[in-house]
């Protein structure tokens, strides 16, 4: 991998973002990495309209990591209230997972949310069945808040659940 270029996503990046996010979360391609949701959900993780909405909103955006012309990583960052940031859609090309890029994107996302949005705390939401991912976030300093969020059953924009017990646990980290 050459020197990575990390920059804000632009609307021209949407096809690349869509392909990366889908490959990291859904379908057989996602099984090459360790962050797949393929055993929990079918269908899409996002779509071009959702990505366009994110990029047009001044309260959120996406950071991207490029290896030459190839998009290899991204993270959604957002303001979720006074002093509160949120990140999601953390995606790394499945064949490059476990090499430190996800950790680097989270750290950069946290710093960017602090700088842009005045975030002093960052929240994330994770499907509780993804215990390996939860443990990874715990190693990054995130702790479960005790709060949960319902899974949006019936909205195919978020995927097609393979089980009926999905939800999200909320985790949070205080920034220094």
N, C-alpha and C positions, 0 to 999 in steps of 0.2 A: 504494500500500500504506500502510495506517495504521501507527501505532506498533505494533511487534510485541510480543506478550506471550510470554515464554519461561518455561516451567514444566515441572515433572515430569509425566510422563504418569500418568493414573489408569486403572483398568479401564473407566470410561465412555468413554475415548478410543479403545478398541480398534477399533471400526469405522472411525473416521477414520484411525488409524494404518495399518490394513490397506490401505485404499484408497490412501493416499499412497504407501506403500512399493511396492505393486504398480504404481502409475502411474509411479513413478520408475525402476523396473528392468525391467519386462516389458511386452510387447505394444506395439501401435502408439502408444498415448498416450505411452509413454516416449521415442519418437523425437523428440518436441518439444524435448527437452533433450539434453545431451551425455553423460549418464552411463548411458545405456541398456545393458542386457545382452541386448537382443532378438535380436541376431545370434548370440549364444552359447547362450542358454537360452530354452526355452519354459516353460510351466507357472508355478507360483507362486514367489514369493520368500520368502513367509512365510505364516502362517495365524493365525487368531484364537487357537488353542490355544498356539502358540509365543509370541505376544505376551503372553498371559495368564501364561504361565510366567515370562517375563522380568520382568513387573511384580510378580509375587509373590515374587521372589527378592531378598533384601536385599543380595546381592553384585552386583546389576546393576539397571538401570532404563533409562528412556528420557526424554530431554529433548525437549520439543516447542516449536515456534514457531507462534504463532497470529496471523493477521491478521483481527481481529474474530472471527467464528465459524468461519473457515476455517483448517484445519491446513495450513500451507505448508512445514513442515520438521520433521525429527526426527533423533535420533541415539541409538543404543544405547550405553550406557557400562557397563563391568563391571570388577570386580577379577579379576585372573588370577594371583594370587600376591602374595607380599610385595613391595610397592613397584611392582607392575606393573598397569597399567590396559590396557584393550582397548576400542576402539570399532568399531562396525559399523553396518550398516543406515542409514548416512547417507543421508537422502532429502530432496530439495527438489522441490517441485512443478515438473514439467518446463518449464512456461512461465515460471517465475521463476528458472531456473538461470542462472548466469553473472552474478548481481547481488550476490554477496558473502555470501549467507545461508549457504551451505555452509561457507565459511571461518569465519564467525561461530559456527556450531554446533560446528565442530571446536575452536575456541579455548575456547568455553564448556564443552564436554565435557572437554577436557584439564584446565581449572581445577577443574571439579566432581570429576573423578577424583582429582586431587591433594588436594582438600579432604575428600572423603568416604572415599576408599580409601587415602589416603597414597601415591598413585602418584607415582613419580619417573621412570618410563618408561612410554610408551604404545606398544602394538603394534596393528597392523592386518594384515589379510590381504586380498590383492587378486588377482584372476584375472590372470595375466601378459599375456594378450592385450589387456588394457585399458591400453595404453601411455599414452594421453592422461591417464587417471585417475592412473596411477602417476607421471607427470610432475607432475601437480597436487599430489599428496602430497609429492613431493620438494621442490617450491617451499614447502611448509608445514614443511619440516624433517625429513621422514621419510626414512630410508635403508633400503635392502634389507639384511637380516641375513644373507642367504645360505641361510636356512632356507626350506623349502617344506612345504606341507601337501597331502595328497591331496584331490581333489574327491570328495564323497560320491555317487559313481555308484550308481544303484539305489535311492536314497532320494528319491522324488518331492517330498518336503517342501522340498527345496532347488532344485527345478527339473528340467526335462527337457533334458539337454544336447543340443546340435545338433552337437557334435564330440567326439572321443574323447581330446583332449589337454589337458583342463582340469585345473587344479590351483590352488594359491594360493601367492603369494610373501608372505613375512612381512616387514613393514617396521616400523621402530621409531624413536621419537623420545625423546630425553632431555628431561625438563621442567626448567625453570629453578627 
